Amino acid sequence: MKKNGFTLVELMITVAVVAILAMIAVPAYTQYVRRANRTDATKTLTLDAQALERCYSQNFLYTGCAGAPAGATPSPQGKYTVTITIPDPAQPAPSYIISAVPLAPSQAGDTACQLFTLNTANAQFAQDGGGVANTQTCWGST
């Protein structure tokens, strides 16, 4: 009499294959999500810079701009803390620096892009977790 079904060995081989595939797929997917979430930082910095420039074109000051919140605020998706720093407004050439650091635990694991900055001259900069410049990767150039 022939019985249909799976043996324990066949079942264990299937479980092992699924486990190996999961070990490969989960980290790759996590890295993909982190890379995609970087747009939350770059988009927020760019929009805040545009708001500051609009304010400056009307008031000739970067301080007190309604479109760009002062101090540290979360990004729209909540993945980064965005800080706008405006040095002494009495300087001959007013300026600003906008920075973003990971806020969400899922994004804090993105060691390739731990700091994003954008300044008055529209100079983009980024650093990895070790403080090494990683601008092209983080701002999406590569």
Summary of the structure (lengths in Angstrom):
residues: 142
radius of gyration: 23.1
end to end distance: 62.6
largest distance: 95.1
contacts: 370
relative contact order: 0.13
helix: 42%
strand: 18%
